[in-house]
Amino acid sequence: MRSLGKILLALIITVSSIPFVFAQQTPDMFLVEVSPSSFDVNTPVDVTISAVKANGDIIKDYQWDVFIDVSGGLDTADYTVPSEGLYSFVAQDQWVKTFSKWLVIKKAGTFTVTASDISEDTIKWEKAIIVGWGTHSSESSDKSLSIISPSKGSTIKSDVAEIIGSWSIKNSPFEIILNDTSAYQGTTDDNWWFVWYVNGLNEWKNTISARISDINDTVLAESDPVEFTYDSVTDSTFNSIQVLPGNTVKAWDKVTFNVKTSSAVSSATIKLSNGRSAPMDMSTEWSFTKDLTVDTVGKLNVSLDISTDWKSSSYNNISMIIVETGTSIGKVRIFSDSVYKNKVSVTWDVDWAESAKYLVAYWTSTDNLDQTQTVTKKELILENLTAGTKYYFRITPIDSNGKITGTASEIVNTTAGDDTPLSCTVQWIKVNDVIQDNMHLLTRSAVQNVDKYVIYRSDEKTDIDHMQKVAETTGTQFEYPFNPKAKAEKYSYYAVQAICKDGKAIVMDDVKKVKTWPVENILLFVFVSLLFYGSYRLYGYNKA
């Protein structure tokens, strides 16, 4: 609303004032001083604004409008600025205006006070301020900044240290110092915490500290240094572990684990704290390696099991992976134009986060995808292709600099001019509960143009959005669990969702109720409707 008001106010300029505007000097910027620059919530402070040229000279005859605002995640109700955000300099100001006790911030955090020319946003100045909760004024002690983990005198076994600290001002830039070297720079979160992970530890003694700075890199607080010990889990059998490309990766990135052991080790298994494990490949007599794609966002501890001819040993939490939200290309759909046979449309889904850009590589063979286009949306239209020719496509997420930021799609293909429908056609769909070879099965008629069926389950009757996904299958039957020895009756509810080749879904609703305990087979299923998401042709529905 303030930006809109600024625009409207800039438009309300009378014709009589225009000659005056061109007669006076135009400032190159404003100087903004907030005194003090660090204060408590709901405490009025002074703001001084000066109009100056690039060489620092103050413009004494400046008589124009300046817009005043505060940025940094605040709503307009969270602060009060001088003159309700707009001030017109007058001659008696003598180029400098001080607003005494006019700035009030009602929330804690790191914010920026901005003064800009009403008609030209580039003529402005920004001043960083720190707002606290009664303990962070400019006169307060900086001892409130502390590192909680690792604790002083502690010993860690992992080659990655988890650094946890707090300071009761949110959204403040902080820096972690490891052994007198900057290891990481970030921002405290909305709960006044900061958490990060650092590697490159010294074997045995290490010192960690943190400091808080404003956006002008002025140090506002420093923690006491914390000494801790890194005692690596190595012995005559296990020597080292290496994680590539590093301990911080994106979801769906490929991570390579390299382990060095003694020559007596015959096998090694890498284990992650999300429950995933995999046997490693022996690359040399002393080395094992394994590539894994990580898809669990968060902190993953890394452990290792190794075996020799005479014993097996486990090494727990020897390293750590921090998996940040990344991008993975999901389903890719290609549509040929029914009129222009040399034209195709390519769209795709993404898992996790959107990417800044996408690189579409394509051509007539999987070995020569040398035609590329970069787009910012999840779609691309290609023209001037050769009708009747098969084309192959691969989509890769990239950042603004062209660096790959996630997992590329599988290579998919289509024939230009082939406008065979990909949507699902539904006709008299039936779902049955049958017993076959002592297996209790849900069976259903096949649906045209389906990639897969998704099975959902719940203990109570509900809609599919509140059911648990239990299976995916490309076939038309699903074996559900059944306990013939149960002493009491129990029912479960199942629903089937068809995922079409064009990416849309048909949800079969209402759900199927089946008796799972004990051995009596009861079918209490009613098809109420077929819910369509997308464009589908509905030929009919059956009640059974």
SVG drawing of the C-alpha trace seen along z (x, -y; Angstrom):
<svg xmlns="http://www.w3.org/2000/svg" viewBox="-25 -29 71 100">
<polyline fill="none" stroke="black" stroke-width="0.4" points="0.0,0.0 2.9,-2.4 4.3,-1.9 0.9,-2.6 0.6,-5.7 4.0,-6.8 3.0,-6.5 -0.3,-8.4 1.5,-11.1 4.1,-11.5 1.2,-12.1 -0.4,-14.8 2.0,-17.6 0.5,-20.8 1.5,-22.6 2.6,-25.6 5.3,-23.6 6.9,-22.2 9.2,-25.3 10.4,-25.2 11.4,-21.5 13.6,-22.3 15.1,-25.3 16.6,-23.5 19.4,-21.0 18.6,-17.3 20.2,-15.2 22.2,-12.1 21.2,-10.4 20.0,-10.9 21.9,-10.4 19.9,-8.7 20.9,-8.5 19.0,-6.6 19.9,-7.3 20.5,-4.9 20.8,-2.4 20.1,0.5 17.2,0.2 14.2,2.0 10.7,2.6 8.2,-0.2 11.0,-2.6 10.8,-6.0 14.1,-7.0 15.4,-9.9 15.7,-9.9 17.8,-12.5 17.6,-12.9 19.9,-15.0 19.8,-15.6 23.4,-15.5 25.3,-15.3 27.6,-12.5 30.6,-14.3 28.9,-14.6 27.9,-18.3 24.6,-19.0 22.0,-20.7 20.9,-23.7 18.0,-24.7 16.4,-21.3 12.6,-21.6 11.0,-18.5 9.4,-15.3 11.1,-12.4 9.5,-9.0 10.4,-7.2 9.8,-3.5 11.1,-0.4 11.8,2.9 12.7,6.4 9.5,8.4 7.3,6.0 3.7,5.1 2.8,1.5 1.0,1.9 4.4,3.0 6.1,-0.3 5.6,-4.1 7.7,-6.4 8.1,-10.1 5.4,-12.3 3.4,-9.2 6.0,-8.2 6.1,-11.3 7.9,-14.6 8.3,-17.8 11.5,-19.7 11.0,-23.4 13.4,-26.3 13.6,-26.5 14.9,-22.9 18.2,-24.2 18.9,-20.9 18.7,-18.7 15.6,-17.4 15.6,-15.6 12.5,-13.8 12.8,-13.5 11.4,-10.3 9.4,-9.6 10.5,-6.1 8.9,-3.2 9.3,0.5 6.9,3.0 8.8,6.2 12.3,7.5 14.7,8.1 17.1,6.6 15.5,4.0 16.3,1.2 15.2,-2.4 15.0,-3.8 14.7,-7.4 14.1,-8.0 13.1,-10.8 9.3,-10.7 9.8,-10.8 13.0,-8.8 13.6,-5.5 17.3,-5.4 17.9,-8.5 17.8,-6.9 19.8,-5.8 19.4,-2.7 20.3,-2.5 20.3,0.8 18.8,1.0 18.6,3.7 15.5,4.0 15.5,6.2 13.4,7.2 14.8,5.0 18.3,6.4 19.7,5.3 19.9,1.5 23.2,0.0 24.2,-0.1 23.4,3.6 25.9,6.4 26.8,8.6 26.9,11.7 23.4,12.6 24.9,14.1 25.9,17.7 26.8,21.0 24.8,23.9 26.3,26.8 29.0,28.1 29.4,27.4 32.6,26.3 35.0,29.3 32.8,31.7 34.1,34.4 32.5,35.2 33.1,38.2 31.6,36.9 33.8,35.0 31.0,32.5 30.1,30.3 26.6,29.1 26.7,25.5 23.6,24.2 23.4,20.7 20.9,18.1 20.5,14.4 17.2,12.8 17.0,10.8 15.7,12.6 16.7,12.0 20.2,10.8 23.3,11.6 25.7,13.9 29.0,15.5 30.6,18.7 34.3,18.6 36.2,22.0 39.8,21.9 40.1,18.2 38.7,18.6 35.2,17.7 33.4,20.9 29.8,19.8 27.6,16.7 23.9,16.7 20.9,15.1 19.2,16.0 15.7,17.4 12.3,16.1 12.9,17.9 16.2,16.1 18.2,19.3 21.0,20.2 22.0,23.7 24.7,24.7 27.1,27.5 30.8,27.0 33.5,29.5 37.3,29.0 37.8,29.8 41.2,30.2 42.0,33.6 41.7,33.1 41.4,29.4 39.1,26.9 37.6,23.5 34.3,22.2 32.7,18.7 29.9,16.6 29.3,12.9 26.4,10.8 26.7,8.0 24.4,5.5 24.0,5.3 26.9,2.8 29.1,5.5 29.4,3.6 29.9,6.2 27.1,5.9 27.8,8.9 30.3,11.7 30.0,15.0 32.5,16.5 34.8,18.9 34.0,22.6 36.7,25.2 35.8,28.8 37.6,32.0 37.2,33.9 38.2,37.4 37.8,39.3 36.5,42.9 39.6,44.5 41.6,47.6 43.7,50.2 40.7,51.3 38.9,48.1 41.0,45.1 38.8,42.3 35.6,41.3 35.2,38.7 31.8,37.3 31.6,35.7 30.8,33.1 30.6,32.0 28.5,32.5 25.9,29.9 23.9,31.0 20.5,30.5 17.7,33.1 18.0,35.5 21.8,34.8 24.1,37.7 26.5,38.1 29.7,40.2 31.1,41.9 34.8,42.9 36.1,45.0 39.7,46.0 40.3,49.2 43.0,51.7 43.7,54.4 42.0,57.0 38.5,55.5 36.5,57.6 33.2,55.7 31.7,52.4 28.1,51.0 27.3,47.4 24.2,46.5 22.2,43.3 20.0,42.3 16.9,42.2 17.1,46.0 18.8,46.4 21.9,48.6 23.8,49.9 26.8,52.2 29.9,50.4 32.0,51.3 35.7,52.2 37.7,49.9 41.1,51.0 42.4,53.3 42.1,50.5 39.2,48.4 35.5,48.7 33.1,46.3 29.4,45.8 27.1,43.3 23.7,42.6 21.0,40.2 19.7,38.5 16.0,37.5 15.4,36.9 15.6,33.2 17.3,32.5 20.3,33.8 21.4,37.4 24.0,39.1 26.4,41.4 27.5,44.8 29.6,47.7 29.7,51.4 32.8,53.2 33.8,56.9 37.1,58.8 37.6,62.5 37.5,62.7 35.2,59.9 32.5,57.3 32.6,53.8 30.2,50.8 31.3,47.2 28.3,45.0 27.8,41.3 31.2,40.9 30.0,38.2 26.9,36.1 25.1,34.9 22.9,31.8 20.3,32.1 18.7,28.9 15.5,28.5 16.4,29.1 14.8,29.8 14.1,33.0 12.3,33.2 9.3,35.5 6.8,36.5 7.5,35.1 4.6,34.8 4.9,34.1 1.9,33.1 1.9,32.9 -0.2,30.3 -3.2,31.8 -3.0,29.1 0.6,28.1 2.4,31.5 5.9,29.9 5.0,28.5 5.2,30.1 4.6,28.8 6.7,30.1 5.7,29.7 7.0,31.2 6.5,31.5 9.1,30.9 9.6,32.5 10.6,30.3 11.5,26.8 11.1,24.9 14.3,24.1 15.3,20.7 15.7,22.1 15.4,25.3 17.6,26.6 15.7,28.5 18.1,30.7 16.6,32.5 17.2,34.0 16.7,37.2 18.9,39.6 19.7,40.2 23.4,39.8 23.1,36.3 20.8,34.1 22.8,31.1 19.9,28.8 19.1,26.8 16.8,24.1 16.7,22.5 13.4,21.5 12.1,20.1 8.7,21.8 7.9,25.5 6.9,25.6 8.4,25.2 6.8,25.1 9.0,26.3 8.3,25.5 9.8,26.3 10.4,30.0 10.1,32.7 6.8,34.4 7.1,38.2 10.5,38.0 11.1,39.2 12.6,36.7 14.2,37.3 14.1,34.8 15.8,34.4 15.0,31.6 17.6,30.4 17.1,27.8 19.8,25.1 20.4,21.8 20.7,18.3 24.4,19.0 23.7,22.3 24.8,24.5 22.9,27.8 20.8,27.6 19.1,31.0 18.3,34.2 17.5,34.2 14.5,36.1 14.7,39.4 15.1,39.2 11.6,39.3 10.6,39.3 7.7,38.5 7.1,38.6 6.4,35.1 2.9,35.0 1.6,38.0 -1.5,36.6 -2.6,39.9 -4.7,38.9 -2.9,39.3 -5.9,38.6 -7.6,41.4 -10.8,42.8 -13.1,44.4 -15.8,46.8 -17.7,49.0 -14.9,49.3 -15.4,52.0 -13.5,52.9 -13.8,56.3 -12.6,58.0 -11.5,61.6 -9.6,64.5 -7.0,66.1 -4.4,68.6 -5.1,67.7 -4.4,64.0 -7.0,61.3 -6.9,59.0 -8.5,55.7 -8.9,56.1 -10.1,53.5 -10.7,53.1 -7.8,51.5 -8.0,47.8 -6.7,46.7 -3.6,44.5 -2.7,45.0 0.9,44.9 0.2,46.4 -2.4,46.9 -2.0,45.5 -3.6,47.4 -4.7,45.5 -5.9,47.0 -7.5,45.9 -9.1,47.5 -12.1,45.2 -14.2,44.1 -12.9,40.8 -11.9,39.1 -8.7,39.8 -6.9,36.7 -7.0,38.1 -5.9,41.6 -2.5,43.1 -0.7,44.0 0.2,47.7 1.3,48.8 1.8,48.0 1.4,50.6 1.2,50.7 -1.0,53.8 -4.7,54.1 -4.6,55.9 -3.4,55.3 -3.0,57.7 -4.2,56.3 -3.2,57.7 -5.7,60.2 -5.5,62.0 -7.6,65.2 -6.8,65.9 -8.1,62.6 -10.6,62.9 -12.5,59.8 -13.8,58.3 -11.9,55.4 -12.5,53.5 -10.3,51.3 -11.1,48.8 -9.3,48.6 -9.3,46.1 -7.7,46.4 -6.3,43.4 -5.3,43.8 -2.4,41.6 -2.9,40.9 -0.1,40.5 -0.9,36.8 -0.2,36.4 -3.8,36.0 -5.5,38.2 -8.8,40.0 -9.9,40.6 -12.3,43.4 -14.7,42.4 -16.4,43.6 -13.9,45.9 -14.0,49.7 -14.8,51.3 -13.4,54.8 -13.2,57.1 -9.6,57.8 -10.3,59.9 -11.4,62.7 -11.9,65.2 -15.3,64.1 -15.1,62.3 -17.6,59.4 -17.9,56.9 -19.5,53.6 -18.4,51.3 -20.4,48.7 -19.1,46.6 -20.7,43.3 -18.9,41.2 -15.8,40.7 -14.1,37.5 -12.2,36.0 -9.2,33.6 -8.4,32.3 -10.1,33.0 -11.5,36.5 -14.2,38.2 -16.8,39.9 -18.7,42.6 -20.6,43.9 -20.3,45.3 -21.5,48.5 -22.9,49.3 -21.9,52.7"/>
</svg>
